[in-house]
Amino acid sequence: MKKIIKKVLYVFAGIIIILLLAAGGFYLKFSSEVKGMSQANTQKINDSVYCIKDKFVNAYLFKGTTGWLMIDAG
């Protein structure tokens, strides 16, 4: 009986280690990608698209045939 419990604990510990390594890898990838991000300035992109710089994100205005559509890229 003790051998079975020992094997179960080893498998459980292995799963925990794999999950921690995956979380660490995800964090490293996420932090490196965030460092490369930057906001666009408020500007007219073309005749029907405008970019508006906010404090944290960019919002885009699209001119349609009947009105405007705003998309918050954040």
C-alpha positions as CSV (number, residue, x, y, z in Angstrom):
1,M,0.0,0.0,0.0
2,K,2.8,2.4,0.8
3,K,4.4,1.9,-2.7
4,I,1.1,2.9,-4.4
5,I,0.9,6.1,-2.3
6,K,4.5,6.9,-3.0
7,K,4.0,6.4,-6.8
8,V,0.9,8.7,-6.7
9,L,2.8,11.4,-4.8
10,Y,5.7,11.2,-7.4
11,V,3.2,11.6,-10.3
12,F,1.5,14.4,-8.5
13,A,4.8,16.2,-7.8
14,G,5.8,15.7,-11.5
15,I,2.5,17.3,-12.7
16,I,3.1,20.2,-10.3
17,I,6.6,20.7,-11.6
18,I,5.4,20.6,-15.2
19,L,2.7,23.2,-14.5
20,L,5.2,25.5,-12.7
21,L,7.6,25.3,-15.6
22,A,4.8,26.0,-18.1
23,A,3.6,29.0,-16.0
24,G,7.1,30.3,-15.8
25,G,7.6,30.0,-19.6
26,F,4.3,31.7,-20.2
27,Y,5.3,34.6,-17.9
28,L,8.6,35.1,-19.6
29,K,7.0,35.1,-23.1
30,F,4.2,37.4,-21.9
31,S,6.6,39.9,-20.3
32,S,8.9,40.0,-23.4
33,E,5.9,40.6,-25.7
34,V,4.5,43.4,-23.5
35,K,7.9,45.2,-23.5
36,G,7.7,45.5,-27.3
37,M,4.2,47.0,-27.4
38,S,3.7,50.7,-27.9
39,Q,0.8,53.0,-28.5
40,A,0.1,54.7,-31.8
41,N,-0.3,58.5,-31.9
42,T,-3.7,60.1,-32.5
43,Q,-3.8,60.4,-36.2
44,K,-5.8,60.0,-39.4
45,I,-4.8,56.7,-41.0
46,N,-6.8,57.2,-44.2
47,D,-10.1,58.9,-45.3
48,S,-12.3,56.6,-43.2
49,V,-10.1,55.4,-40.3
50,Y,-8.8,57.4,-37.4
51,C,-6.6,56.3,-34.4
52,I,-7.2,57.9,-31.0
53,K,-4.5,57.5,-28.4
54,D,-5.8,57.1,-24.8
55,K,-4.0,56.7,-21.6
56,F,-3.5,52.9,-21.9
57,V,-4.9,51.8,-25.3
58,N,-5.7,52.9,-28.8
59,A,-9.3,53.3,-30.1
60,Y,-10.0,53.3,-33.8
61,L,-12.9,55.1,-35.5
62,F,-14.2,53.8,-38.8
63,K,-16.4,55.9,-40.9
64,G,-19.3,54.0,-42.5
65,T,-22.1,54.9,-44.9
66,T,-24.6,55.6,-42.1
67,G,-22.3,56.6,-39.2
68,W,-19.2,55.8,-37.2
69,L,-17.9,52.6,-35.5
70,M,-15.5,52.8,-32.6
71,I,-13.3,49.8,-31.6
72,D,-11.3,49.8,-28.5
73,A,-8.3,47.7,-29.3
74,G,-7.5,47.1,-25.6
